Amino acid sequence: MKKLIGLFITFLAFLSFSSIAYSFDGPLQVKNQFPLFLHINQPYLESASTENSLSINLSHSTINLVRNSSEWSMGLDMEITELTFRFRKNIQDFIELGVDVPFLSFSSGFMDGFINSYHETFGFPDYGRSIRPTNKFFYEVRRNGVLVIKGESGKIGIGDIRLTAKKVILNNDPVISLKGDVEFPTGNAKKGYGSGSIDAGISALFEKKLSEIFKTYLNFGVIFPGDLKGYETVKLKTFAYGGAGIESALWKNFSLLGQVLVQGSPYPKTAIPSVDRTAVTLSLGGRYSSGNNSLEFSFTEDPNTAGAPDFTVTFSFKRRF
């Protein structure tokens, strides 16, 4: 974790040498892909400003968590690929409405060898990955011996579809907005593609221009999940989250971004620390913009070794209209 903090500080120091100001386009489009949290209205950083846009986001994560407690058995050894379409429409400068449509695929993957070497080289904890068979799929969750989720490898399924509404309440500098969202149980909860219930959330979004170079983003919110309705029903709990990001418009068409998101666990106490402890994701990336289009790439790490993938790579395309 110290190495990641040092990397983030170095990143911010590098940004301070820039002296040319150009437009900003919001935080990285990154979502925590930890499979137990992914379908429970999983929060992600957003700009407080409204927009008209269509985004296509492709993320790939690697996860390894095989742990047992007196009540729970968590078997998560997989790679997850998610393709999400996000549409945002500003209605007469009054309110922004949006929809997120995700598609998911679980697999045994191909990255275990690389990840083991990566963790050994930098001394990062690995959830016990090194003692598991290489590239062996495992996705099974049980409570008191009763099956809750059993994932399938190599298939594609739709996730839970999310509807959003954002209202700007202060449109100067800073920009402040309130956002509400509802996620519908369109994904198969038994196979791990959805939660099986309606989830909701509310949040406050802030953004402020610090200089001609820097802009910051802050999000704070609360998620109200329904029950997880897999093979057995698990009652979930309300959790809070918060995140901050910084964007630097280095050149006319290119910016660098860094951000962190912190969230609680929606699960009742499992006595498995990697599920119960606060989840933290740290993302670094860059964005290239040309006209109404932009492309971004990011790398997301798990500095707290809890409630998040080992790492995630994300590619995004956005078209403003």
C-alpha positions as semicolon CSV with decimal commas, in nm:
position;residue;x (nm);y (nm);z (nm)
1;M;0,000;0,000;0,000
2;K;0,291;0,239;0,074
3;K;0,419;0,184;-0,278
4;L;0,078;0,274;-0,424
5;I;0,050;0,586;-0,212
6;G;0,398;0,686;-0,324
7;L;0,298;0,627;-0,686
8;F;-0,011;0,845;-0,642
9;I;0,194;1,128;-0,486
10;T;0,447;1,105;-0,770
11;F;0,161;1,122;-1,016
12;L;0,026;1,441;-0,857
13;A;0,374;1,595;-0,846
14;F;0,416;1,527;-1,216
15;L;0,088;1,703;-1,291
16;S;0,207;2,018;-1,114
17;F;0,466;2,085;-1,387
18;S;0,200;2,139;-1,651
19;S;0,114;2,498;-1,743
20;I;-0,136;2,481;-2,031
21;A;-0,510;2,484;-1,964
22;Y;-0,767;2,293;-2,166
23;S;-1,114;2,149;-2,110
24;F;-1,203;1,885;-1,851
25;D;-1,425;1,581;-1,903
26;G;-1,492;1,427;-1,560
27;P;-1,357;1,133;-1,357
28;L;-1,246;0,801;-1,498
29;Q;-1,536;0,569;-1,581
30;V;-1,427;0,296;-1,339
31;K;-1,640;0,062;-1,126
32;N;-1,535;-0,181;-0,854
33;Q;-1,581;-0,527;-1,011
34;F;-1,563;-0,732;-0,693
35;P;-1,826;-0,999;-0,778
36;L;-2,004;-0,996;-0,439
37;F;-2,058;-0,618;-0,462
38;L;-2,076;-0,566;-0,839
39;H;-2,455;-0,599;-0,874
40;I;-2,559;-0,411;-0,561
41;N;-2,590;-0,069;-0,725
42;Q;-2,210;-0,046;-0,723
43;P;-2,109;0,323;-0,703
44;Y;-1,856;0,498;-0,925
45;L;-1,726;0,854;-0,947
46;E;-1,921;1,098;-1,163
47;S;-1,901;1,460;-1,262
48;A;-2,148;1,701;-1,101
49;S;-2,215;1,860;-1,441
50;T;-2,482;1,723;-1,674
51;E;-2,421;1,606;-2,029
52;N;-2,561;1,439;-2,339
53;S;-2,347;1,136;-2,411
54;L;-2,316;0,769;-2,498
55;S;-2,031;0,572;-2,339
56;I;-1,903;0,221;-2,403
57;N;-1,688;0,083;-2,121
58;L;-1,489;-0,241;-2,131
59;S;-1,332;-0,364;-1,805
60;H;-1,136;-0,677;-1,722
61;S;-1,055;-0,780;-1,364
62;T;-0,886;-1,066;-1,186
63;I;-1,017;-1,188;-0,850
64;N;-0,900;-1,452;-0,603
65;L;-1,066;-1,495;-0,266
66;V;-1,110;-1,845;-0,126
67;R;-1,193;-1,818;0,245
68;N;-1,420;-1,985;0,500
69;S;-1,567;-1,882;0,835
70;S;-1,802;-2,061;1,072
71;E;-2,099;-1,937;0,866
72;W;-1,970;-1,847;0,521
73;S;-1,776;-2,015;0,243
74;M;-1,647;-1,777;-0,024
75;G;-1,493;-1,927;-0,336
76;L;-1,399;-1,656;-0,587
77;D;-1,123;-1,742;-0,835
78;M;-1,195;-1,594;-1,175
79;E;-1,154;-1,314;-1,422
80;I;-1,449;-1,088;-1,502
81;T;-1,509;-0,902;-1,827
82;E;-1,779;-0,635;-1,825
83;L;-1,909;-0,438;-2,123
84;T;-2,137;-0,150;-2,019
85;F;-2,334;0,096;-2,230
86;R;-2,411;0,427;-2,052
87;F;-2,650;0,683;-2,196
88;R;-2,698;1,031;-2,050
89;K;-2,952;1,290;-2,165
90;N;-2,987;1,645;-2,031
91;I;-3,357;1,733;-2,044
92;Q;-3,391;2,108;-2,119
93;D;-3,111;2,192;-1,872
94;F;-3,344;2,083;-1,592
95;I;-3,244;1,726;-1,514
96;E;-3,011;1,462;-1,655
97;L;-3,157;1,114;-1,703
98;G;-2,945;0,809;-1,771
99;V;-2,937;0,435;-1,813
100;D;-2,655;0,180;-1,765
101;V;-2,681;-0,159;-1,939
102;P;-2,405;-0,407;-1,841
103;F;-2,307;-0,742;-1,992
104;L;-2,085;-0,978;-1,794
105;S;-1,871;-1,284;-1,851
106;F;-1,685;-1,492;-1,591
107;S;-1,393;-1,712;-1,690
108;S;-1,089;-1,899;-1,560
109;G;-0,880;-1,639;-1,741
110;F;-0,517;-1,633;-1,839
111;M;-0,346;-1,391;-1,601
112;D;-0,268;-1,595;-1,286
113;G;0,097;-1,650;-1,375
114;F;0,154;-1,282;-1,442
115;I;-0,034;-1,177;-1,127
116;N;0,167;-1,413;-0,905
117;S;0,492;-1,271;-1,043
118;Y;0,363;-0,915;-1,002
119;H;0,271;-0,969;-0,636
120;E;0,602;-1,142;-0,560
121;T;0,806;-0,868;-0,729
122;F;0,643;-0,579;-0,540
123;G;0,562;-0,763;-0,217
124;F;0,186;-0,707;-0,244
125;P;-0,055;-0,942;-0,062
126;D;-0,235;-1,181;-0,295
127;Y;-0,543;-1,313;-0,104
128;G;-0,373;-1,656;-0,107
129;R;-0,379;-1,670;-0,488
130;S;-0,042;-1,845;-0,507
131;I;-0,176;-2,162;-0,340
132;R;-0,463;-2,202;-0,589
133;P;-0,434;-2,396;-0,919
134;T;-0,331;-2,165;-1,202
135;N;-0,618;-2,032;-1,415
136;K;-0,879;-2,255;-1,249
137;F;-1,235;-2,116;-1,240
138;F;-1,420;-2,118;-0,907
139;Y;-1,726;-1,910;-0,817
140;E;-1,936;-2,049;-0,536
141;V;-2,079;-1,882;-0,227
142;R;-2,243;-2,075;0,059
143;R;-2,396;-1,972;0,390
144;N;-2,427;-2,237;0,662
145;G;-2,352;-2,493;0,394
146;V;-2,642;-2,380;0,175
147;L;-2,564;-2,265;-0,179
148;V;-2,626;-1,894;-0,248
149;I;-2,441;-1,829;-0,577
150;K;-2,282;-2,065;-0,827
151;G;-2,127;-1,888;-1,125
152;E;-2,070;-2,027;-1,471
153;S;-1,756;-1,996;-1,680
154;G;-1,740;-1,881;-2,040
155;K;-2,101;-1,757;-2,070
156;I;-2,230;-1,401;-2,123
157;G;-2,519;-1,262;-1,922
158;I;-2,690;-0,927;-1,883
159;G;-2,637;-0,758;-1,547
160;D;-2,875;-0,539;-1,348
161;I;-2,987;-0,234;-1,547
162;R;-2,956;0,102;-1,371
163;L;-3,161;0,419;-1,420
164;T;-3,018;0,750;-1,297
165;A;-3,136;1,108;-1,243
166;K;-2,907;1,402;-1,170
167;K;-3,013;1,755;-1,073
168;V;-2,770;2,048;-1,059
169;I;-2,837;2,270;-0,759
170;L;-2,537;2,505;-0,797
171;N;-2,395;2,569;-1,142
172;N;-2,102;2,797;-1,078
173;D;-1,764;2,697;-0,938
174;P;-1,801;2,466;-0,756
175;V;-2,076;2,275;-0,935
176;I;-2,296;2,079;-0,692
177;S;-2,553;1,818;-0,788
178;L;-2,779;1,562;-0,629
179;K;-2,821;1,221;-0,789
180;G;-3,057;0,931;-0,741
181;D;-3,045;0,590;-0,904
182;V;-3,241;0,266;-0,911
183;E;-3,105;-0,069;-1,025
184;F;-3,346;-0,335;-1,150
185;P;-3,297;-0,714;-1,112
186;T;-3,247;-0,799;-1,480
187;G;-2,944;-1,022;-1,412
188;N;-2,959;-1,385;-1,298
189;A;-2,874;-1,373;-0,925
190;K;-2,820;-1,749;-0,891
191;K;-2,542;-1,738;-1,151
192;G;-2,388;-1,415;-1,020
193;Y;-2,505;-1,172;-1,289
194;G;-2,740;-0,973;-1,065
195;S;-2,874;-0,925;-0,713
196;G;-3,232;-1,042;-0,767
197;S;-3,377;-0,727;-0,605
198;I;-3,429;-0,358;-0,668
199;D;-3,145;-0,147;-0,526
200;A;-3,142;0,231;-0,483
201;G;-2,895;0,503;-0,400
202;I;-2,861;0,876;-0,339
203;S;-2,547;1,088;-0,363
204;A;-2,406;1,440;-0,362
205;L;-2,160;1,531;-0,640
206;F;-1,911;1,818;-0,631
207;E;-1,658;1,947;-0,879
208;K;-1,430;2,248;-0,857
209;K;-1,169;2,399;-1,085
210;L;-0,854;2,455;-0,880
211;S;-0,659;2,631;-1,156
212;E;-0,630;2,643;-1,532
213;I;-0,469;2,298;-1,504
214;F;-0,645;2,110;-1,224
215;K;-1,003;2,012;-1,153
216;T;-1,121;1,802;-0,859
217;Y;-1,425;1,578;-0,816
218;L;-1,589;1,462;-0,491
219;N;-1,876;1,215;-0,449
220;F;-2,051;1,104;-0,131
221;G;-2,347;0,871;-0,117
222;V;-2,552;0,597;0,045
223;I;-2,670;0,273;-0,119
224;F;-2,992;0,099;-0,010
225;P;-2,974;-0,258;-0,139
226;G;-3,256;-0,505;-0,152
227;D;-3,199;-0,868;-0,058
228;L;-2,959;-1,087;-0,252
229;K;-3,191;-1,350;-0,401
230;G;-2,972;-1,633;-0,524
231;Y;-3,042;-1,997;-0,450
232;E;-3,099;-1,871;-0,094
233;T;-3,188;-1,517;0,017
234;V;-2,934;-1,303;0,202
235;K;-3,044;-0,981;0,369
236;L;-2,803;-0,702;0,279
237;K;-2,733;-0,380;0,466
238;T;-2,718;-0,012;0,376
239;F;-2,365;0,118;0,316
240;A;-2,197;0,451;0,251
241;Y;-1,926;0,544;0,006
242;G;-1,708;0,838;-0,084
243;G;-1,455;0,918;-0,350
244;A;-1,227;1,190;-0,482
245;G;-1,054;1,245;-0,813
246;I;-0,824;1,494;-0,978
247;E;-0,791;1,571;-1,347
248;S;-0,514;1,764;-1,517
249;A;-0,562;1,888;-1,873
250;L;-0,198;1,862;-1,976
251;W;-0,233;1,936;-2,344
252;K;-0,507;2,027;-2,588
253;N;-0,621;1,669;-2,640
254;F;-0,479;1,476;-2,345
255;S;-0,534;1,468;-1,969
256;L;-0,412;1,256;-1,679
257;L;-0,641;1,145;-1,397
258;G;-0,615;0,986;-1,054
259;Q;-0,893;0,892;-0,814
260;V;-0,981;0,686;-0,509
261;L;-1,312;0,533;-0,401
262;V;-1,389;0,401;-0,050
263;Q;-1,698;0,197;0,037
264;G;-1,841;-0,021;0,309
265;S;-1,955;-0,379;0,267
266;P;-2,324;-0,450;0,192
267;Y;-2,302;-0,797;0,348
268;P;-2,384;-0,888;0,706
269;K;-2,074;-0,970;0,908
270;T;-1,911;-1,276;0,753
271;A;-1,599;-1,306;0,975
272;I;-1,399;-1,304;0,650
273;P;-1,187;-0,986;0,670
274;S;-1,150;-0,948;0,294
275;V;-1,529;-0,910;0,270
276;D;-1,601;-0,725;0,596
277;R;-1,329;-0,458;0,582
278;T;-1,361;-0,128;0,398
279;A;-1,296;-0,160;0,026
280;V;-1,060;0,090;-0,137
281;T;-0,988;0,123;-0,509
282;L;-0,714;0,346;-0,649
283;S;-0,724;0,431;-1,020
284;L;-0,476;0,604;-1,248
285;G;-0,535;0,673;-1,616
286;G;-0,531;0,900;-1,914
287;R;-0,782;1,039;-2,160
288;Y;-0,746;1,149;-2,523
289;S;-1,016;1,378;-2,662
290;S;-1,088;1,482;-3,019
291;G;-1,396;1,689;-3,096
292;N;-1,699;1,526;-2,934
293;N;-1,522;1,193;-2,885
294;S;-1,288;1,072;-2,613
295;L;-1,092;0,756;-2,536
296;E;-0,960;0,667;-2,192
297;F;-0,754;0,395;-2,032
298;S;-0,710;0,324;-1,661
299;F;-0,550;0,081;-1,420
300;T;-0,719;0,016;-1,083
301;E;-0,549;-0,145;-0,783
302;D;-0,675;-0,275;-0,448
303;P;-0,450;-0,117;-0,183
304;N;-0,655;-0,244;0,113
305;T;-0,677;-0,608;-0,008
306;A;-1,050;-0,614;0,065
307;G;-1,372;-0,599;-0,134
308;A;-1,212;-0,534;-0,473
309;P;-1,034;-0,720;-0,755
310;D;-0,657;-0,765;-0,749
311;F;-0,655;-0,519;-1,035
312;T;-0,876;-0,394;-1,317
313;V;-0,795;-0,249;-1,658
314;T;-1,061;-0,035;-1,824
315;F;-1,103;0,110;-2,171
316;S;-1,379;0,363;-2,241
317;F;-1,514;0,546;-2,543
318;K;-1,748;0,842;-2,503
319;R;-1,942;1,031;-2,766
320;R;-2,094;1,366;-2,666
321;F;-2,386;1,501;-2,867
